Amino acid sequence: APNYVDTTILVAHGRPDADRWEVTQIPDADALDGIVNLALTAPSDDRAYLVAYEPFTPREERQSFFAHYDGSRWRELPLPIDDGLMSVAAADDGTLWFAAGRALYQRHENGEITTVPLPPPRFARGASDALHLHAVRAFGQNELWVEASYRLDLPAGRGAKRGWASALFTTRPPRYPLYCDANQPAETALYEVE
């Protein structure tokens, strides 16, 4: 795959009331191939994390890219995940979470990386390894949300084609059961029931 010259990633730092922003180039991003998608989380002024992946590179050839800002400079950090990193989230206790295409990863404060299994979707056939993870968000220390999609065959009457469906996982117990009805118009498809 051709590299579109060197990949340059710039991050602007500034406070909400700032008149000027400081623009910093992320080091070592030139190994990525041209067009990249980024995700950033910044739990504090001296703690920010950036991940990037190459959306137009075949999945098996994607490189993981992970960088950390310590309050004064950015640096790339090695990460033993062999997939494009689509999203990063930071919990209050220092734990990092990564949505990396086909898996959810947890990086503990001591640097250990573990794969976190997700259950299969309850309303679709297929295993959780067929999920394509897009986003992960952490709130506090104990609340995590993961957004994913999976392929499915559309019901009879809609043609013989495959479509995508979404799945949302959370560690937070819902106050009410959450239902989604694909037969309803989109604006009323998701509703809460007591």
C-alpha positions in Angstrom: 0.0 0.0 0.0 1.4 3.4 -0.9 2.3 5.9 1.8 0.9 9.3 1.0 4.2 10.9 2.0 4.8 11.2 5.8 1.8 11.0 8.0 1.7 14.1 10.3 -0.5 14.2 13.3 -1.0 17.6 15.0 -2.7 18.1 18.4 -3.8 21.5 19.7 -3.6 22.1 23.4 -5.6 24.8 25.1 -7.9 25.6 28.0 -11.6 26.6 27.4 -10.8 30.3 28.0 -7.5 30.3 26.0 -6.9 33.0 23.4 -4.2 30.9 21.9 -3.7 27.2 21.4 -0.4 25.3 21.4 0.0 23.0 18.4 2.2 20.0 18.8 3.3 17.4 16.3 2.9 13.8 17.5 6.3 12.0 17.1 6.8 8.8 15.2 3.5 8.9 13.4 5.2 8.6 10.0 5.0 4.8 10.2 1.3 5.1 9.6 0.0 5.0 6.0 -1.4 8.3 5.0 -5.0 8.8 6.0 -5.6 7.9 9.6 -8.5 8.1 12.0 -7.8 9.4 15.5 -9.3 9.2 19.0 -8.2 11.2 22.0 -9.0 11.2 25.7 -7.6 13.7 28.1 -8.6 13.0 31.7 -6.4 15.9 33.0 -4.1 18.6 31.8 -1.0 16.4 32.2 -2.5 13.1 31.1 -3.8 12.6 27.5 -3.8 9.6 25.2 -4.1 9.4 21.5 -4.7 6.3 19.3 -4.8 6.1 15.5 -5.6 3.5 12.8 -5.5 3.3 9.1 -9.1 2.8 7.8 -8.1 2.1 4.2 -5.4 -0.5 5.1 -6.5 -4.1 5.2 -7.3 -5.1 8.8 -4.5 -7.7 9.0 -2.0 -5.1 8.0 -3.1 -2.3 10.3 -0.6 -1.1 12.9 -1.5 0.0 16.3 -0.4 3.6 17.2 -0.6 4.8 20.8 0.8 8.1 22.2 0.8 9.7 25.6 1.0 13.3 26.7 2.6 13.9 30.2 1.9 17.6 30.5 5.0 18.7 28.6 5.5 16.4 25.6 3.9 13.6 23.5 5.7 10.3 23.0 4.7 7.1 21.3 4.3 4.1 23.6 4.6 0.5 22.5 1.4 -1.5 22.8 1.2 -5.3 22.1 -2.1 -5.1 20.2 -1.9 -6.2 16.6 -4.9 -4.3 15.3 -5.9 -0.8 14.5 -6.8 1.2 17.6 -10.2 2.8 17.1 -10.9 4.4 20.5 -9.3 4.9 23.9 -10.8 5.7 27.3 -9.3 6.4 30.6 -10.8 5.5 34.0 -10.2 7.5 37.1 -7.9 4.7 38.6 -5.4 5.0 35.6 -6.8 2.0 33.7 -7.0 2.5 29.9 -9.5 0.8 27.6 -9.0 0.3 23.9 -11.5 -0.6 21.2 -9.4 -2.3 18.6 -11.5 -3.5 15.7 -12.3 -7.1 16.9 -11.5 -6.9 20.6 -11.7 -4.8 23.7 -8.5 -4.4 25.7 -7.7 -3.2 29.2 -4.3 -1.7 30.1 -3.9 -1.8 33.8 -2.0 0.8 35.7 1.0 -1.6 35.9 1.1 -1.8 32.1 -0.3 -5.3 31.8 -2.7 -5.7 28.8 -5.7 -8.1 28.9 -8.4 -8.9 26.4 -11.8 -8.3 27.8 -14.5 -10.7 26.4 -17.8 -9.3 25.4 -21.0 -11.4 25.4 -22.6 -12.3 22.1 -25.4 -10.0 21.1 -28.7 -11.2 22.7 -30.9 -10.5 19.8 -28.8 -11.8 16.9 -27.1 -15.0 15.8 -23.3 -15.0 16.0 -20.5 -14.9 18.4 -18.9 -12.0 20.1 -15.8 -12.5 18.0 -17.9 -11.3 15.0 -18.3 -7.9 16.6 -16.5 -4.8 15.2 -15.7 -2.4 18.0 -15.9 1.3 17.3 -15.8 3.2 20.6 -15.2 2.8 24.3 -16.0 5.4 27.0 -15.2 5.3 30.7 -17.0 7.3 33.3 -15.4 7.4 36.7 -13.9 4.1 37.8 -16.7 1.6 37.4 -18.7 2.6 34.4 -17.7 1.6 30.9 -19.7 1.8 27.6 -18.6 -0.1 24.4 -20.2 0.5 21.0 -19.9 -2.2 18.3 -21.5 -3.4 15.1 -22.0 -6.8 13.5 -23.1 -8.1 10.1 -26.6 -9.7 9.7 -28.8 -11.0 7.0 -31.7 -8.7 6.5 -35.2 -10.2 7.0 -37.2 -11.6 4.1 -38.9 -8.9 2.1 -36.0 -6.5 2.2 -33.9 -8.3 -0.4 -31.2 -10.8 -0.1 -28.4 -8.6 1.2 -26.4 -8.2 4.4 -26.6 -5.2 6.6 -25.0 -3.9 9.8 -26.6 -3.7 13.2 -25.3 -2.0 16.3 -24.7 -3.3 19.8 -24.1 -1.3 23.0 -22.5 -2.8 26.0 -22.2 -1.3 29.5 -21.1 -2.2 33.0 -23.8 0.0 34.4 -27.0 -1.8 35.3 -29.9 -0.1 33.5 -32.6 1.6 35.5 -35.2 0.2 33.1 -34.9 -2.5 30.4 -33.9 -1.0 27.0 -35.6 -2.3 23.9 -35.0 -1.7 20.2 -37.6 -2.6 17.6 -36.4 -2.6 14.0 -40.0 -2.6 12.8 -40.6 1.0 14.1 -39.5 4.2 12.5 -36.0 5.3 13.6 -37.2 8.1 15.8 -39.2 5.7 18.0 -37.0 2.6 17.6 -35.3 2.9 21.0 -37.4 3.3 24.1 -37.4 2.6 27.8 -40.0 0.4 29.5 -40.7 0.4 33.2 
